[in-house]
Amino acid sequence: MKAKLKDKRLLLTAVFFCALAAMFLWSTEVKAAGETGDFTVTGGTLGTDYSYDSTSGVLTVNGGANLTIKNTNPGTATGNRIVVAGNASITLSGVNIEVSGGSSSCAFNIQTSASVNLTLSGENTLKNRYGGGLFVPEGAALTIGGTAGKDSLTATSGSVGAGIGFGNYDSCGKITITGGSVKATGVMGIGGWGDKGDQTVEIKGGEVEANSIGGGSTAVAISGGTVTTSENISSSGLMTISSGTVKVGKNINSGTGTVTITGGTVTTGENIGGTGSVTVSGGTVDTHNITANTLAVTNGKVTAETGIKGGTLNVSGGTLTASGENEKAAINSDVTISGGSVTANGGSTAAGIGGNNGEAGKNVTISGGMVIATGGTGNGLSGAGIGGGNKEAGGKVTISGGKVVAKGGDYAAGIGGGRDGKGADVIITGGSVKASSIGGGGAYGGAGGGSLTDGKGNSVTLKTFTLQDSSGSPVTDTAIDAFTIPTYGIKDVRTDTEGKLYFYLPNSITDGTPVTVTADSTGYEGSVSGSATLKPFAGDIDLSQGSGNLYIWGDGYMRGGSADESAKKTYTGDYTLTGGTAESATANTVTVMGDYNGNPVSGTEKTITLNGVNIDVNSQSYACAFSIQAGTGAGTGADVNLMLSGGNTLKSGSFAAGLGVPEGASVTIDSVPDTGRLTATGADAAAGIGGGNNKAGGTVTINGGIIDAIAVSRQGTGGGAGIGGGASGAGGDITINGGKVTAAGCNSAAGIGGGYRGAGGAVTINGGSVVAKGDGAGIGTGDQYTSSDFGTVTISGGTVTATGGDSAAGIGGGYQVSGEDVKITGGSIAAMGGSGAEAIGHGTNGSGSGTLTDGSGNDVYLNTLTVGEGGQSMEIAVENEVTIDGATNYGTTDVTTMDGGKLYFYLPNNTTNPEIAVTHDGTTYSRNYQRNSAARANTYTATLLPPPTYTITIPEKVDFDSPTYQPAGSGQYNDKTFEVIPTTLTNLTDGRGLSVMVKDGGTSPSTGTDYQLTGSDSSDTLNYQVYQGASATGSALDAAGATLVNKWEKAAGGSLPSAQSGTLRLDQTQIKYSGSYTGTLTFTVNVVDSK
């Protein structure tokens, strides 16, 4: 039938081509009947690329062929066979072979050393009732490809062969499946049972179904596709699964070989393993049981429904879930867990991790990951979470990290013994360990035994920490980044659903010890206790606690021996630093890195507050107690807003400033209230505040606080300024707006300004109390500075005392240095130079005095003003701007009297006898005096007096008696009553008077007016003047009961020939006053007889 059809096609073809053109040649492309048996072959050349033996029914494909083979009648199986003798590419397109025979009569036989690239098209069947279906012996190679679901191959062997490969105890060759739908059934579905050669089965794609795969030492590699077996995938060699879906009906049996799963989805009906090793580094694995000498899980997801047993289990990643069968532990092996997630639920009477029923615990080491271990319970018997099975001891458990939850079965320990079993040797040096109990198991108090230490013989005790956010809510399931106690391991530690951590700390760490836990880059602070609550880190750091120095960046901080950004904890808020006492200073220093910006003038300030800090590193050369870094380029230095609270001391080592503010860095110091104190001491060529040795000072602004900046010398080197530059360093930019500042330089350095041989920089004082004592200038340059940019000093307020060294100016140049440009528009400035040096100007042997002007460029001169006659005994503050020549243009912010009530003002000259007025406590002290000298060295002195604010009441009744002059006459008028009427009562100041009128108040001895007191100017007033120099402040007198001291008389019937003079006094009982005035007011009057 097939031959007839072929003949007909040939005839039709010939007719067709002849009709087209006689010139075309026609050549046949198909065989004649019987040439290839039941096969139709396309491609290649018969006799060259292939041949057919009709006697044996074998189609032989030679090397180099590229053929398509199909059954001439695909619906009918043929007994013809295919043998491939060399490397060839073959497409099976509807081949259907069914034979009976041994390996020599396989349906499709690839001879040794031949390599076949087999492409599937349509449905293909290779069946052998006895031997192999598709025979791939050792040394041969087969690659099968096609489209899954469309192109298929069913290969079936008999009782001694493989569906694809080599059955019985022989080794197969190399089998690779890249596509198509392949079904293989036999003694071995795909593979071979031999143990020699490099036999492999590699499945990269397609749909593969086999009763079994592998066998013997066949290496099995699955990297794609879908693989299904009804029985096993086995090999004593190497099995690798990296992708695809693998469904195994029974076991993945490795024997002594190795199973490596790096990806894909693997499901088995029974077990995985053998006596070799199993490694899972990816994918999903679901099996009943895993047995291996070594099992490693590094990634992926593994489920062992009936447990894990064997030599060792190492888990470093992924997820492992295991459950124990009845009386079996979920994990019954020595275990090392360094990462990943492990959940182990023991079978009844067995441990979660450890011993089976009646079996002691194993060696369990946990350094990371998450572990949940639960012991089983059955019939009143139970196993530990981690440790022994029922009635057995707990083995050895070492935990240095991770999150561990261990719960024993009834009466069994969480970690330790099963019921009635002795405890484990438990070592905990890290991790969060929540155990129902640790020790022995037992129904009545436990079986005892075991130990709980840190591995060094020190007992450890559970301390629970609950992390809460700022609202008080628990911080749940959050990774821990850092813990204050560095020896305690925190790898993979996380809070639980209640925000809790369960740390076992050595008993040497007592309750009350400050701790910080950092979680998700947020610090939580509190103190150690049995159950402590930790709140979010708010920038509070005790420098005396924890390990090492403090390093602060713009976005975080860290503690340690050196700056390490990789260890930085994220934080961008304010800091409050404490630590160290006067008796026990801390040696932990503070360094603010160059990227820190406190924005001290932006309105969004962030601050670093020193609250009782005492840092002392004076024994360590170049060690700076508090260093503000300059950065690595222009504008990159740190800018710190430093607040003071309580007393603070910074004492640095040789060549380092107490508070290091080098050129490029800046600090603003303040205190609210203004009682915070800072004592900063630099040593040996370094400033108290500012630059270290050979370093200029940066930008220093002081708004408040009590600041003592001291430079000391222990080695005799050139010194540093109190505030400013180190030796050979300029002073930088220094501004004082308030506070109480004392600055002392040493060894030829300024109090404020340049170090030895350093320029003064720019010093501005707008307020505050400033005492600057230099060994160079008080304020200005150091000694022997040789350049010409000496510096500037601008003072607009404050109370300033500047004292130069032995040969240096109070303000200006050090020894051999000229004066600076000094501008004074306010303040009280007491400047004192050394021998041969000016108060303000040059040092000894300096070449010029510099300038000394006001804000308008006018020269100014010292005016020493004493407030109040004799001066005030206490410092008094000047409340308002001083009025000078009628203008309020001299600054008095924070100006107080000094040296017994004195003010030292620098004022321009004025030749018009101007008034200077100063107000304190509502009282104005004033003086008019001339300032007209043009000599810079000239000074003026004046006393400013308050107005003498008398309010004097003359008594209503005045008795005159015992006159100082008595003419001849017939009697005396005794007890003559006069009425004194005040007519003018005014405050008495220079040149202002008090007027009263005295008139007759009675009728005896005769009618009318008998006597009249008149002033010395013969008017009807009694005048008295307070002369220049008198000073008093009085209050109103009592009018009642006061009398004049003297009484006046005259002879009876006589007359006074002329006006008589007498003295009328008011004593202290009649004049109430305050102030310094103690004299007696004297009135001189004339008595005239009106008759």
C-alpha positions, 0 to 999 in steps of 0.5 A, spaced: 500 500 500 505 504 501 509 502 495 503 504 491 502 511 494 509 512 493 509 510 485 503 514 484 506 520 487 512 519 483 508 519 477 504 525 478 511 529 480 514 527 473 508 529 469 508 536 473 515 538 471 515 535 464 509 540 463 512 546 466 518 545 462 522 540 458 529 543 460 528 542 467 531 535 470 527 531 475 531 527 481 527 523 486 527 525 493 524 518 496 526 511 497 524 506 492 519 500 496 523 496 501 530 501 501 528 503 508 523 498 511 517 501 515 521 508 515 521 514 511 527 518 511 528 525 509 535 528 508 541 525 507 543 520 502 542 513 502 548 509 502 552 515 505 548 518 511 544 512 512 543 505 510 537 499 511 538 492 512 532 488 510 534 482 513 535 485 520 530 490 519 535 496 522 536 503 519 543 505 521 544 512 521 552 514 520 556 520 522 555 526 520 547 525 518 542 530 519 535 526 518 528 526 519 525 519 520 518 517 521 514 511 520 511 510 513 505 508 517 505 512 524 499 508 526 502 501 526 508 500 530 514 497 526 519 492 529 524 495 525 529 498 529 534 504 529 541 504 530 546 510 530 553 509 529 556 516 529 555 523 531 548 525 527 542 530 528 535 526 527 528 528 528 523 523 530 517 525 526 512 520 528 516 514 529 513 508 532 517 502 534 516 496 538 521 490 539 523 484 543 530 483 545 536 485 549 540 491 549 543 489 542 536 489 539 533 496 542 528 500 539 533 506 538 540 504 539 546 509 540 552 506 539 558 507 544 562 514 542 556 516 538 553 523 539 545 524 537 542 531 537 534 528 537 529 533 535 522 531 537 516 532 532 509 530 533 508 523 537 514 518 537 514 511 541 520 507 542 518 500 546 522 494 548 519 488 551 525 486 554 531 491 553 532 498 553 527 503 549 532 508 547 539 505 548 545 510 551 551 506 553 557 509 556 561 513 552 555 515 548 551 522 548 544 524 547 540 530 547 533 531 546 529 537 544 522 539 542 516 543 544 513 540 550 505 539 550 506 538 542 512 534 541 513 527 545 517 521 546 515 515 550 520 510 551 519 504 554 524 498 556 522 491 558 525 487 565 532 489 564 533 495 560 532 503 561 527 507 558 532 512 556 539 510 558 542 503 560 539 498 565 541 493 569 548 494 572 551 498 566 552 505 566 549 510 561 552 515 557 550 522 557 543 524 557 540 531 556 533 533 555 532 540 553 525 540 551 519 536 548 514 531 552 518 525 554 516 519 558 520 514 560 519 507 563 523 501 565 528 498 570 530 505 570 526 510 567 532 515 565 539 513 566 543 507 568 545 502 574 552 502 573 558 505 577 563 507 572 564 512 567 561 519 567 554 517 566 549 523 566 542 525 566 541 533 565 534 535 564 534 543 562 527 543 560 521 540 557 516 535 561 519 529 563 515 523 566 519 517 568 518 511 573 525 513 576 531 517 574 539 516 575 541 510 578 548 507 580 553 513 580 549 517 574 550 524 575 543 527 575 542 535 574 535 538 573 535 546 571 529 547 568 522 544 566 517 539 569 520 532 572 515 527 575 517 520 577 513 515 580 519 512 584 525 515 585 531 519 583 537 516 585 545 517 585 551 515 589 554 521 585 552 528 584 545 530 584 543 537 582 537 541 582 537 548 580 530 550 577 524 547 574 519 543 578 521 536 580 515 531 583 518 525 586 513 519 588 518 516 593 525 518 594 531 522 592 536 517 594 543 520 594 546 514 597 553 516 599 553 521 594 551 529 594 544 532 593 545 539 591 538 544 591 539 551 588 533 552 586 526 550 583 520 546 587 522 539 589 517 535 592 518 528 594 513 522 597 518 520 602 525 522 603 531 525 601 538 523 603 542 517 604 549 517 608 552 522 603 550 530 604 544 534 602 545 542 601 539 546 599 541 553 597 535 555 594 528 553 591 522 550 595 523 543 598 517 539 601 519 532 603 517 527 609 524 526 612 531 528 610 537 523 612 544 525 611 551 525 614 551 532 613 545 537 611 546 544 609 541 549 608 543 556 606 537 559 602 530 556 600 525 553 603 525 546 606 519 542 609 521 536 613 514 533 615 517 527 619 523 530 621 531 530 620 536 526 622 543 524 621 550 527 623 550 534 622 545 540 620 548 546 618 543 552 617 545 559 615 539 561 611 533 560 608 527 557 612 527 550 615 521 547 618 521 540 621 516 536 625 518 529 628 514 523 628 511 519 634 517 519 639 522 522 634 525 529 634 524 534 629 531 535 628 535 529 631 542 531 629 548 536 631 546 542 629 549 549 627 544 555 626 548 561 623 542 564 619 535 563 616 529 560 620 528 554 623 522 551 626 522 544 629 516 541 633 518 534 636 514 528 636 510 526 642 516 525 648 521 527 643 525 534 643 524 539 638 531 539 636 535 534 640 534 527 642 528 522 641 524 519 646 529 516 651 535 519 648 539 525 650 540 532 647 545 533 641 550 539 640 546 545 638 550 551 636 546 558 634 549 564 632 544 567 628 537 566 625 531 565 628 529 558 631 523 556 634 523 549 637 517 546 641 518 539 645 513 534 644 508 531 649 504 524 649 501 520 655 504 524 660 511 524 657 515 530 654 521 532 651 525 539 651 524 544 646 532 544 645 535 538 649 533 531 651 528 527 650 523 524 655 527 522 661 534 524 658 539 530 659 539 536 655 546 535 651 550 542 650 547 548 647 551 554 645 547 561 643 551 567 641 546 570 636 539 569 633 532 569 636 530 563 639 524 561 642 524 554 646 518 551 649 518 544 652 513 539 653 509 538 659 514 538 665 520 539 660 525 544 659 525 549 654 532 548 653 535 543 657 532 536 659 526 532 657 521 531 663 525 528 669 531 529 665 537 533 667 539 540 664 544 541 659 550 545 659 548 552 656 552 557 654 549 564 652 553 570 650 548 573 645 541 572 642 534 573 644 532 567 648 525 566 650 525 559 653 519 556 658 525 554 662 532 553 662 535 547 666 532 540 668 526 537 666 521 534 671 514 535 674 516 537 681 521 542 681 525 539 675 531 534 675 536 539 676 543 539 673 546 542 667 549 549 667 547 556 665 554 561 664 557 565 659 562 560 657 567 563 662 564 560 668 560 567 669 553 565 671 548 569 666 541 571 668 535 573 664 534 581 663 528 582 659 527 589 654 521 592 651 522 597 646 517 602 645 516 608 640 515 615 642 507 613 643 508 608 648 507 602 642 511 596 642 516 596 637 515 589 634 518 584 629 524 589 628 531 587 627 537 589 632 542 593 629 547 595 636 547 593 643 551 597 648 554 591 651 559 589 645 561 582 647 553 580 647 552 578 640 546 581 636 546 577 630 539 576 627 536 578 633 529 581 633 524 583 637 517 579 638 510 581 637 510 584 644 517 588 642 521 584 647 528 582 647 530 576 652 538 577 653 542 573 658 547 578 661 553 576 666 551 578 673 557 583 673 552 587 669 548 590 674 541 592 674 541 600 673 546 599 668 545 604 662 544 601 656 542 603 648 539 598 643 539 600 636 533 597 632 532 599 625 537 605 626 533 608 632 536 608 638 532 606 644 535 607 651 534 605 658 537 601 664 538 594 665 533 590 670 529 584 670 524 587 666 526 594 663 522 598 658 527 602 653 524 608 649 527 611 643 534 614 643 533 622 644 540 624 643 542 622 651 549 619 651 553 618 658 560 618 655 563 614 662 558 608 659 559 604 653 566 603 649 570 608 647 570 615 644 564 619 641 564 621 634 558 625 631 556 626 624 551 630 621 546 624 620 548 619 626 554 617 631 558 611 633 562 609 639 569 606 638 576 607 638 576 611 631 571 614 627 568 608 622 562 610 618 560 603 617 558 603 624 554 609 624 547 609 628 543 614 624 540 620 628 539 627 626 537 630 632 539 634 638 545 631 643 545 631 651 552 629 653 553 627 660 559 623 664 565 624 668 565 627 675 570 631 678 573 625 682 573 620 676 573 624 669 572 620 663 577 619 658 572 618 652 573 624 648 568 627 643 569 628 635 564 632 631 565 630 624 566 635 618 559 634 615 556 636 622 551 643 621 548 645 627 545 651 623 546 656 629 543 662 626 538 658 621 532 658 626 532 650 625 538 649 630 540 642 633 544 643 639 549 639 643 548 640 650 554 638 655 550 637 662 555 635 667 561 633 662 568 632 665 573 629 660 580 629 662 585 626 657 591 631 659 596 625 659 595 623 652 599 628 647 595 630 641 588 628 645 583 633 644 577 632 649 572 635 645 574 636 637 570 640 632 573 638 625 575 643 620 573 638 614 577 637 608 575 643 604 573 650 604 566 651 607 566 643 609 568 644 617 563 642 622 558 648 625 556 646 632 551 649 637 554 648 644 549 649 650 552 648 657 548 646 663 551 645 670 559 644 670 563 642 665 570 640 664 574 639 658 582 638 659 586 636 653 593 633 652 599 636 650 598 640 643 591 639 643 586 645 645 581 643 650 575 645 646 578 644 639 575 649 634 581 650 628 580 654 622 574 652 618 570 649 624 565 654 628 562 653 635 556 657 638 556 657 646 550 659 650 547 657 656 539 658 658 539 660 664 546 663 664 549 659 669 552 653 665 559 653 666 565 650 661 572 650 663 576 648 657 584 647 658 589 646 652 596 644 654 603 646 651 602 650 645 594 649 644 589 654 646 583 653 651 578 654 646 580 654 638 587 651 635 592 646 637 599 647 636 601 651 629 593 651 628 589 658 627 583 658 631 576 657 627 570 661 629 568 662 636 561 665 638 559 666 645 552 668 647 552 666 654 554 661 660 560 662 664 566 660 660 573 659 663 578 658 657 585 656 659 592 655 656 597 652 660 604 650 659 608 644 661 614 643 656 616 651 656 614 651 648 610 657 645 604 657 648 596 658 646 591 663 647 586 662 652 581 663 646 584 663 639 590 660 636 595 655 638 602 657 638 604 660 631 596 660 630 592 666 628 586 668 633 580 666 628 574 670 628 571 671 636 565 674 638 562 675 645 555 677 645 554 675 653 556 670 658 561 671 663 568 669 659 575 668 662 581 667 658 588 666 660 593 665 655 600 662 656 608 663 654 607 669 650 600 668 647 594 672 648 588 671 653 584 672 647 587 672 640 593 669 637 598 664 640 605 665 641 607 669 634 600 669 632 596 674 629 590 677 633 584 675 628 578 679 629 575 679 636 568 682 637 565 684 644 558 686 644 556 684 651 558 680 657 563 680 662 570 679 659 576 678 663 582 676 658 589 675 661 595 674 656 602 673 657 602 676 650 596 681 649 590 681 653 586 681 647 590 681 640 596 678 638 601 674 641 609 676 642 613 677 637 608 676 631 612 679 625 607 680 619 603 686 618 596 683 619 595 684 626 588 683 627 582 687 629 578 689 636 571 691 636 567 693 642 560 695 643 558 693 649 560 689 655 565 689 661 572 688 659 578 687 663 584 686 658 591 685 662 597 684 657 603 680 659 610 683 662 611 687 655 605 686 652 599 691 651 592 690 654 589 690 647 593 690 641 600 688 640 604 683 644 612 684 645 615 687 639 608 687 636 605 694 633 598 695 635 591 693 632 585 697 629 581 698 635 574 700 635 570 702 641 563 704 641 561 702 647 562 698 653 567 699 660 574 697 658 579 696 663 586 695 659 592 694 662 599 693 659 605 691 661 612 695 662 613 699 656 607 697 653 601 701 652 594 700 655 591 699 648 596 699 642 603 696 641 607 692 646 614 694 648 618 695 642 612 695 638 613 700 632 606 703 632 600 704 636 595 702 631 588 706 631 583 707 637 576 710 634 569 710 635 564 708 629 565 714 626 572 714 625 573 719 631 579 718 636 577 716 643 580 717 649 579 713 656 574 717 661 574 714 668 567 715 671 566 714 678 558 713 679 556 716 686 560 720 690 566 716 693 563 710 688 559 704 689 561 699 694 558 694 689 558 692 682 552 696 679 549 694 672 548 700 667 541 699 665 540 704 659 545 707 653 549 712 656 547 719 654 553 723 651 552 730 649 545 729 649 546 722 644 545 715 646 550 712 641 554 709 646 553 701 648 552 699 655 549 692 654 552 688 660 556 694 662 557 694 670 561 698 674 568 695 676 574 697 681 569 701 686 564 704 682 568 706 676 566 705 669 572 706 663 569 709 657 572 711 651 569 717 648 571 722 643 573 729 645 568 735 646 570 742 648 563 745 650 562 742 657 558 736 655 554 732 660 555 725 661 549 721 664 548 714 666 542 711 669 542 705 674 535 702 678 531 708 675 537 713 678 541 718 673 548 719 675 550 725 671 556 730 670 558 736 666 566 736 664 570 738 658 574 733 654 579 737 650 585 734 650 588 731 643 593 727 646 592 719 646 595 718 652 590 723 656 585 720 660 579 724 664 576 723 670 569 725 673 564 723 678 557 722 676 552 724 681 545 723 682 540 729 683 539 731 691 532 729 691 530 733 698 523 734 700 524 738 706 518 740 711 519 746 715 515 745 722 509 748 723 510 752 730 517 755 731 519 758 738 525 763 738 529 763 745 535 765 747 537 770 742 545 771 740 544 779 740 540 782 746 539 790 746 537 794 752 530 794 754 525 792 759 524 785 758 524 779 754 519 776 749 519 769 751 516 763 747 514 767 741 510 763 736 512 763 729 508 760 723 513 757 718 509 756 711 513 753 705 512 756 699 517 752 694 519 745 695 523 742 689 529 737 688 535 740 690 541 740 684 547 744 683 544 751 683 537 750 685 534 753 692 529 752 697 524 757 699 520 758 705 516 764 709 516 765 716 511 770 719 508 772 726 503 767 728 501 770 735 498 776 738 503 777 744 506 782 746 502 787 742 498 787 736 500 786 729 506 783 727 511 783 732 517 780 728 518 777 721 524 773 719 526 775 712 532 772 708 539 775 707 537 778 701 531 782 705 526 779 701 520 775 704 523 768 703 528 764 707 533 762 702 538 756 702 542 753 697 545 746 696 552 747 693 556 743 688 559 737 691 553 736 696 550 729 695 544 726 698 537 723 697 532 724 701 524 723 703 519 727 705 519 729 713 514 728 718 511 735 720 508 733 726 513 735 733 519 738 729 522 744 732 528 749 731 533 748 735 534 755 737 529 760 740 529 768 739 528 774 744 528 781 745 528 786 751 521 788 753 519 794 751 525 795 747 527 795 740 532 792 735 536 798 732 538 794 726 537 787 723 540 782 727 543 775 725 542 768 728 543 761 726 537 757 725 539 749 724 535 743 722 538 737 725 538 730 723 531 728 726 528 733 722 531 731 715 530 724 713 535 722 707 538 716 704 545 716 701 552 719 703 550 726 705 551 727 713 552 734 714 547 739 717 544 744 713 545 751 716 540 757 715 542 764 716 537 769 717 535 777 720 531 778 725 527 785 724 523 789 729 517 791 725 516 796 730 
